Amino acid sequence: MLIYISKVLFAALIISFASWLSFKKPVLSGFIIALPLTSILAIMFSYIEHKDIEKTITFSKSILTAIPLSLLFF
């Protein structure tokens, strides 16, 4: 449970920092949000929790295949 709470707090800190930064430096804030931070963090946390490289690779491939679909939202 402690790991889950720390992941939620870490993600919330990144989002709130980017939101705060958007008032002072909107270009930098947009750059931070556009980075694939969530994917990198999710892959990292997944590997740390499960220690299974095969599942992590499968997870990473699923993210890679979803990128073209997510670009439709822009």
Summary of the structure (lengths in Angstrom):
residues: 74
radius of gyration: 14.6
end to end distance: 35.3
largest distance: 42.3
contacts: 154
relative contact order: 0.08
helix: 91%
strand: 0%
